[in-house]
Amino acid sequence: MHVAIIGNGVTGVTAALRIRAQQPDWRITLISGESKYHYSRPALMYVFMGHMRYEDTKPFEDSFWEEQRLNLVRGWVTEIDVEGKRLHMHRGTPIAWDKLLIATGSKSNKFGWPGQDLDGVQGLWGMPDLVRLRESVKRARHAVIVGGGLIGIELAEMLHSCGVGVTFLVRESAYWNNILPEVEARMVGRHIEKHGFDLRLETELEAIEDDGSGRCAAVRTKQGARIACEVVGLTAGVSPNIDLLQDSAIPTGRGVLVDACLRSSVPDVFAAGDCAEIVSDGEGRNTIQQVWYTGKAQGEVVGDAIAGEPREYAPGIWFNSAKFLDLEYQTYGRVNMRVERERNLVWEDAPAERALRVVDTPDGVIGFNVMGMRWRHEVAERWIREQRPIEYVLPRLAEANFDPELFRRHETEITRTLEVQLR
């Protein structure tokens, strides 16, 4: 039995190890045109800024793959032949497979802007983006980042570390307020401006100008502004990377369509991670999840399915964490989702850039946003899972606090403020 896996990110590698543990005699091949060895994508910005070496981003020694008998192929798949069970490569002979996992991840969104394919215009998703950015900043004095979110703020910090000025173009009225509630979005916006970035809200890109040699020279906005720049970062979200499947027999929607066990409708073809779209059995929206820990969790489930022990993927309680420059952010459960009969209790210390949001329903707490503080994941998740009422949570806020010992504590003030809002 030969399993071919397209993609060597956290999903593909997790699946490969899961299969190997259950099927010691099977052949397993990991294919990636980007890199031979698996590395940590969240560490890209630290490599660029000189805080880490590329070697430090690899969680396994190079000898690990041979020890696990995992074959690594460096190359791009150009076509998936479902009927013949062959992967056609950009060079070399096709690769035959008995079972196939598609774990191709995401790609940066492009929306047909004039000039979006010029040199100096790019997203930030993989190692090739890092290489391009290193070349671009050599001649750059100013950059424009189109879109907000977590990737945009990382790219801004990377450019700033090279002395490149940055302008953000954000079409919303506050930074990332399609995800963050207004209080948190405004806090992030103030934090960005405090660090010297030019943040232009309710501003949309119209076109990117060519300098006459195929490189970007400026952007024009729909509001009539022209901003000279040598780098344009496209960080208006990501979408499943499924271009490879355009002419294949594997059904796709926004992503590769799979069931709860991450099986496609084509026999022996599976998909998982950022590129997978899990079809809802009812009338609910199909599920696409695109963060590191969900990619790992789906890798475990699809690995079991391929190895012959299928089980359903359970998304669990949503969690994400990040830093907006040096402002820490954590979210748990359902926040800013307008759940029926929800109640939002909010404490904010604007000068100190700290905030806590508790989302409560008659059935118990369903979500938390934490800004400028650190919480214990297991505590917040347990309160949501156990459907604890707000009256239970407020006296126990200190249990969740994970700030270092000498940090100022705010639980008394938070509790007093939220209790007033309960009346």
N, C-alpha and C positions, 0 to 999 in steps of 0.2 A: 504494500500500500504506500502510495506517495502522496503527501500533502504539500501543495504549493501555497505559499502565503505571499500576497502582493502587499508590501509595506513592512518596514522593520521598526515602526514606532512602538509605543507601549502596548497597543492592542495586539499587534501581530506577534510581538515577542512573548507577551504573556500567554497567548494562545499556543504558541509553539512549545513553551515549557510545560504547559498543562497537558498537551497531547503527548509529549515525550514521557511524562511521568506515568501516563496510563497505557501507552503503547510503545514500549521500549524497542520494538523491532521495526517500526515504521520509518520510512524515509521522510524527512521534513526539509523543505527548502524555503528560505526567506529571500525575497527578491526586492531590491531597492536600487533605483538609479541615483538616489541622492547620496547615500553613504553605505559603505560596506558594513560598518558596525552600528549597532543601536546606540543612541545617545539621548540625553535629556533635553527636549526642546525648551522647557521653561528656563534652562540655564543659558540660552543663547545670548541674552543681553549681558550676562556677566562675563561671557567669553569676549564679547565685543569691547566691553569696558575694561578688560584686563584684569578682572577679579578672579577669573578662572582660566585654565587652559582647556582646550578641546578634550585632551586626554582625561581631564577630571570630570567631564560630563558623561563618560561611559561607565555605566554601573557594573559592567563585567569586564574582566580581563580578556584580552583578545584570544587567549587560549581556551576560554570557557566554551566557545561555540564548537570547537572540535571535540572537546571533552563530552559535550552533550550530543554530539553527532548531528548538529544542525548545519546544513549546507547553506552558505551565504553566496548569493549571486548579485554582483553589482551590475545593474543594467535596467533599462526601461522596457516595460511591456507595452507593445504597440497594438496588440489585438488579442482578444480572448475568443478562442474557437471552442464553443460549448459542445458542439456535436462531436468534434474530434478530440476534445479534452487536451488542447494544446494552447500554450501561451507563446505567441509570436513576439520576438524581441527586436529591439532596434538594431542589434547586430548579433550574429551567432545563430546557432540552431534553436528551433523551438523547444520549449520545456513541456514535457508530458506530465499530466497530473491525474490522480484518481479522485482527490477531493481538493477543492479550491476555497481559500479564504481571501476575500477582498478587504483589505485594511488600509486603504489609500488616504485616509485622513481628510483634511479640509484644504481649502485654498482661499486666498484673499478675494473678496468681492470686487468686481469691476462692473460698472454700470453704463458702459459705452461712452464714456467721456472722450471728446476729441483730445488726442495726445496721450491717452492713458498707457500706450505702449512705447513711449519714448524712453531713451536711456535716462536713468536717474529717477524713474518712476517705478515704485515697487511696493510690495507688501512686506510683512515680516512673519514668516511662518517656518522656514527651514534654513539649513546651512547655505544653500545657494543665495538666499536673500542676504545673509550675513556677508558673503563674499562681495556681492554687488554693492552693498552699503559701504563697505570699507573702501572700495574704489571711488564711489561717489563723493564721500566726505573729503577726499583729498583736494577737491576743487570747490568745495561748498562753503558758502558764508551764511546762507539762510535756507531753511526747509519749510515746507508746508505739509501739515498732516491733515488728511481729509477723513473726518470721522473721529469719534471719541472712543470710549471703551478702554479695555485693559491693554490691548495691543498698542493702541495709539499712545498711551502714556508711557509704555515701555520704550517705544521708538523715540519719543521725545527726550526721555532721559538719556538714551544712548547718544543721540545727536548732541545734546547739551554737553555731554562729557567730552566731546571733541571741539567745543567752542562754537558750534553751529547754532544760530538763532532759530527759533521755532515759532510758527504761527499755526494754531489749530483752527480748522473750519468745521464747525459743528452746526448741523441744521436744526437741532432741537433748541428749546429755550433755556436749557440747563445741561450741564455735562452729563451724558449717559442717562438722561432721565426717561428713556424708554425701559431702563432696568431699575435705576435707583429712584426712590421717591424724592419729592421736591427738596426736602430738608437736606438729605444726604447729597443730592446732585449739586445743590448750591454750595455746600461745604467743599466738595471736590473742586468746583470751579474757582472758588476763592483761593483754595490751596494752590492750584495751578498758576493763577495770576501772581500770587505772593512769591512764587519761585521764578518770576521773570518771563513767563511765557505769554505770548500774545494769543488770547482766547477770544475768538469771534463767534458768538452764538447766533443762531438763526441766520446762518450764512451757508450757502451751498456752492459747490464747485460747478462752473460752467464749462471750462476748457483749460487745457494745459498747452502753453505755447512752446513751439520749437525754436531753438536758437539758430536754426539754419543748418545744423550738422547732425540732427537727429537726437539732440539732448534737450531736456526741459530747460526753459529759461524763465518762465513765470507761470502763474495761474491767474485766471480770470474768474471772478465769482458772479453769480446771478444777481448780486446786489450792486454790481458795477465797479468793483475794486479790481485793481491789478497788483499782484504781489510778486516781486522778483524772487526767484529761488533757483537753486541748483539741484535740489532733492524734493521729490513729492512722495510722501508716504500714504498709501491707500489702506486705511485701516477701518473702513466702514463695514466691519463684520467679516465673517467667513461663511462659506457654504461647502457642502460635501463635495469632495474631489472625485467626480464620477465621469469626467470627460472620456476616459478610457472605454466606458461602456456605451457610448453613443450608438454604435452600430452593432452591439451585441444582442443576444437573445435574452439577456438578464434584465428583468423588469426594474425600472427605476421611476422615482417620483422626484422629490427634492434630493433624495439619496437612494441607495440600493434598498429596494423594498424587501423586508425580511419579517418573519414571524417573531413571536416572543422568545423562541429558542435561537434566533439569529440565523435561520435558514431561509434562503430565497426559494422561490417557487421552482427553480431549476434544480434538479437532483444533483447533490454533491457540491453545490455552490452555496457559500455562506458569506456574510458580511458583518462587520462589527466596527465599533468605534465611531469616529466623527463622520464617516461616509455612510453609515447605516441609517435607514429610516424604518423604525419598528412600527408595523401596521397595527392600528387599534382595532380590537374586535368589535367594539361598539361604535357609537357616534362621536367619540372623542377624537381629538387631533392626534395624528401620528407623532411618534416620539423621535426627535433627533437630539442627542446630547453630545456636547463638544468641549469637555474639560478632561483633564488628565485622569482623575480618579474614576470617572465613568468609562473612559477608554480601557483602563485596566480591568475594571469589573466586567465589562463586556468581553474582554479577552478571555477571562476565566470561563465565562458561560459558553462562548463559542468553542473554546478548546474542548470542553466537556462534550459538546454536541458532536463535534468532528470525531472525537475519540469513541463515540458510541454511547455516551451517557447524557442525552439531552435533558436540559432543565430550563425553565423560563427565567428570563432576565427580569429582576425586580428592581426598578430604579431606586427605591428607597427614599430617604429624606434628602432633599437637595441641599448641597453645601458648596460654597466657593469662598476662596480667600485670595486677597491680592494686596498690592500696595500702590497707591496713587502717589508716586514719588516717595515721600516718607510718611504718608498717611495710610495707616493700616485699615483694612476693610474685611469683614467676615459677614457672610449671610447664611442663614439656616432656614430650611423649610419654605413656606410660601409667603413671600413679601411682594407687595406691589402687583398682586394678581387679582385684586378686587373680588375676593371670595365673599359669597353671600353672608351677610350679618357679621362681617368682620369689624373689629374695632382696633384702631391704631393708637397706641400710647407711645409718646415720643418725649425723650429728654435730650436736650442739646446744650452743650457748653461751647458756644460758637468761638469765643476768643481762644480757647484751648484746643479747638478742633476735635471735639469728642461728641459722640451721640449714640443713643441706644433707641431702637424702635422695637416694640413688642407688638406682634399682631395676634389678636385674641378673638375667639369666637365663643358662643355659648357652650361648645363642646371642648374648649380648652385652647391653649396657645398653639398657633400653627406656624409662627415664623419669628425670626429675630434678624435685625441688622445691627452690626456693631461697628462703629467708626472710631478710630483713634485709641482703641483698647483691644486687649486680647482675651478671648474666651476659650474655655475648654470645650472642645468639640463634643466629647462624650456626654457632657452635662446638658448642653443645649439640645442635642439630638434626643437624649432620654426624656426631657421634658415634653418635647413635641410628640415623640412616639407614645408616651404614656398619657397624652392629652391632659396634662396638668393645667388646672385653672390658674388664671392670673393671680388669684389670692394665694395660691401655693408658691408661685414663682417669685413674687416680689420679696418676701422675707428671706429668700435663699439666693439672691443675686451673687453674693460673695462666693458661693460654691462654683460659679462659672468663671470668675475672674482668674486670668492666667498672666496678668501683668507681673513683671519682676518685682522683687520684694520692696524696693524703695520707691516705687511709683506711687503717686497719690491715688487713693481709693475714692470712689464716687458712689458707692452703693447706697449710703444713707440719703444723699441728695437725690439720687435717681428714684429711689423708692418713694420719698416724700412727693416728688413731682408727679410721678405716675399715679399715686394714690389719689391726688387731687383730681386728676383727669378721670378717674373711675367714678367720681361722685356724680 
